[in-house]
Amino acid sequence: MGDEPQQWDRFWREGDFARRHTTPPEYMPELVTLFRKRRANSILDLGCGTGRVMAYLVSKGFLVVGQDISPLGLGMAQRAMSSASTRNFVLVNHDVTVLPFPDRSFDAVISINAIHHNRLRDIKRAVKEIYRVLSPKGLLFVNLTARAEIRDGEKVERGTYRTRDGTEKGILHHLFTASEIRSTFKDYRILQLTPPSEGKPHWLLLAEKR
Ligand SMILES: C[S@@+](CC[C@H](N)C(=O)[O-])C[C@H]1O[C@@H](n2cnc3c(N)ncnc32)[C@H](O)[C@@H]1O
């Protein structure tokens, strides 16, 4: 790991993401319905940031572990969660390439606006680790950016760019193609892959551990 924790701390300190994203993404209620139908109780939120998605899931009765590399983001999440009426959450400071949990620890893993902020080889490591910590038939939901302006950044490898300025300065983004998503998640059964559309610049992937 390089200076990513500092970069993400800066993102949370200086950026307006947390102010612009105070509620969970619009697809979360549907995911909650699915998790309940599948009797998924324990959920890992990878790249939980300040915990807006975690807080929502905890309020719906799930047991949630949030993992992130930004100490500042985790501190903000801890403060936000302290007002929750339940203690059904744990925050862990760790890189997504290594998940410090035993095999089959979680019924579901989600990663929103997070996993694509890495080089492809690290994303692949994370995807492998997610598979390991999921229970049999466990669910994975991730969104993956397709923002066109990412290509204005410095190219660090095929498909991966480092943002040159603004509050995302220095932050990596990997732009996935459909075939790359299929090959990266080849061990999983893909249940749904929703392409980006007008005003919605992310792929949405719902998959299941085979
Ligand atoms: C744009 S924020 C999204 C936060 C949250 N998921 C949300 O949607 O509100 C991305 C988060 O992913 C975390 N992140 C990025 N790469 C990571 C890595 N390799 N390991 C752990 N966390 C990472 C960052 O620290 C940051 O908090």
The ligand as an ORCA input file, in Angstrom:
! r2SCAN-3c Opt
* xyz 0 1
  C     -15.857      7.354     -2.963
  S     -15.652      6.636     -1.393
  C     -17.185      5.712     -1.230
  C     -17.589      5.452      0.206
  C     -18.895      4.676      0.407
  N     -18.850      3.334     -0.135
  C     -20.062      5.434     -0.170
  O     -20.531      5.107     -1.278
  O     -20.502      6.379      0.493
  C     -14.458      5.334     -1.666
  C     -13.958      4.683     -0.386
  O     -13.245      3.494     -0.763
  C     -12.104      3.388      0.068
  N     -11.079      2.590     -0.627
  C     -10.562      2.779     -1.869
  N      -9.595      1.882     -2.126
  C      -9.513      1.096     -1.010
  C      -8.682     -0.012     -0.669
  N      -7.759     -0.491     -1.492
  N      -8.881     -0.582      0.548
  C      -9.813     -0.113      1.415
  N     -10.625      0.940      1.138
  C     -10.468      1.543     -0.066
  C     -11.659      4.833      0.294
  O     -10.865      4.971      1.439
  C     -13.001      5.568      0.400
  O     -13.405      5.731      1.726
*
